[in-house]
Amino acid sequence: MNIVVSKLLTSLLSEKILKAVLLKLGDYFIAKSDNKLDDEIWAEVKKALK
């Protein structure tokens, strides 16, 4: 199932758009989280995606 969703998304959207959406969603969820460890991990993930 995950492979089908992955193929569908990558065929409809470019990798650049998918990364931008993921970054915005991640920023939103991290802002809502009270866990400070999430902030540190998200910073590393953002650095890897850019």
JOJO-V422523 format. One line per field, one symbol per residue. ss: DSSP state (H for helix, E for strand, C for the rest). phi: phi as a letter, one per 40 degrees, with the letter a starting at -180 (. if undefined). Layout:
ss->???
phi->???
This chain:
ss->CHHHHHHHHHHHCCHHHHHHHHHHHHHHHHHHCCCHHHHHHHHHHHHHHC
phi->.cccccccccccbcccccccccccccdccccccccccdcccccccccccc
